[in-house]
Amino acid sequence: MLSHKNGKLKNKILTASCASVAHIEVRLTAYHKGHFEFRLCQNNVPQLGTNSAIAVTQDCFDRHQLTDPSGNSRFPAREGTSINLVKLPVNVWCEACILQWRYIAGEYVLSGFLWL
């Protein structure tokens, strides 16, 4: 898992089994309504420092969109800190999974279009 603090990402270790539920904590300092989405990219490349290249594409993330236990892939944004329960995909194993977090703001709507 990654946490973002003062403009830097910090690694955190997440150990979970397939089809289990994980907790993802999100802290918003500027609330603009909307929702979150989480995706997982399966990454089995050895640790950085080797000669292996890491190729991470949006297609990789789109293979595993995470949902809550009831199957909803949109997590409502809340002001402050929120704990989001996500169901991990079945039959996915990786040494260093990469988590993508998207915040789709809902505050600016014009003529039915969402401005991001």
C-alpha positions, -999 to 999 in steps of 0.1 A, spaced: 0 0 0 11 35 -6 5 66 15 10 101 4 24 127 28 41 160 21 43 153 -16 61 120 -12 48 85 -14 56 61 14 55 23 10 34 4 34 32 -34 35 -2 -51 28 -5 -88 34 -38 -103 24 -51 -135 9 -72 -138 -23 -109 -130 -20 -103 -113 13 -113 -78 23 -87 -50 28 -90 -16 44 -79 14 24 -76 46 44 -81 79 24 -75 113 40 -89 142 20 -76 177 28 -97 193 1 -132 178 -2 -149 182 -36 -177 156 -32 -177 128 -58 -163 93 -53 -132 71 -53 -122 42 -75 -95 16 -67 -78 -7 -92 -50 -32 -88 -22 -40 -112 -6 -74 -108 32 -70 -107 55 -99 -103 87 -81 -114 116 -85 -89 125 -55 -67 139 -24 -82 177 -24 -85 177 -54 -109 179 -52 -147 142 -59 -150 119 -32 -164 85 -26 -149 58 -19 -175 26 -7 -158 -2 4 -181 -38 15 -175 -49 -18 -191 -31 -36 -163 -51 -16 -137 -84 -20 -156 -82 -58 -153 -88 -56 -116 -112 -29 -105 -118 -33 -68 -153 -33 -53 -168 -32 -18 -181 -65 -4 -215 -58 -21 -200 -53 -55 -201 -15 -58 -170 -1 -75 -177 36 -65 -167 46 -29 -183 78 -18 -159 106 -10 -161 120 25 -145 150 41 -115 141 63 -105 105 68 -125 75 55 -118 37 57 -129 19 26 -135 -19 26 -124 -34 -7 -127 -70 -18 -95 -83 -33 -98 -102 -66 -97 -140 -66 -67 -158 -82 -45 -127 -82 -11 -131 -66 18 -107 -69 51 -99 -51 44 -61 -55 9 -53 -65 3 -17 -74 -28 1 -62 -43 29 -82 -66 54 -65 -87 78 -85 -108 106 -70 -136 117 -94 -147 150 -80 -184 158 -82 -185 195 -74 -182 210 -109 -211 199 -131 -221 219 -162 -249 208 -186 -248 172 -173 -211 168 -179 -186 162 -151 -156 186 -153 -124 170 -139 
